[in-house]
Amino acid sequence: MNTEGLESLSASELHDRAVRYAVRHGDLDFLWNLLKVIPAAEAATGHERETTASLSRVSALLSDAIAAGEGDLGEALRPVYLDYLAKHPEA
């Protein structure tokens, strides 16, 4: 799917496709990058308290990554999902 087709998807749909593809293909680089950008995305959505989450809490961050396609957080992460899915058109 090209970038134009991806743009029409909701943040939740983009998240689900990107995370499902990354998990299925063992793409730990994408998942790790997602974990690293979640705090900044949370800050951008006004959730400053969440930005103090430490990367040492990997299990909590993995849980966040799996659920990071909803609401304001999903919207803030749209560029991450769009970029990843554009690089993996078979997703």
HELIX and SHEET records of a PDB file:
HELIX    1   1 THR A    3  GLU A    7  1                                   5    
HELIX    2   2 ALA A   11  ARG A   24  1                                  14    
HELIX    3   3 LEU A   28  ALA A   44  1                                  17    
HELIX    4   4 GLU A   48  THR A   52  5                                   5    
HELIX    5   5 VAL A   58  ALA A   67  1                                  10    
HELIX    6   6 GLY A   71  ALA A   76  1                                   6    
HELIX    7   7 ARG A   78  LYS A   87  1                                  10    
END                                                                             
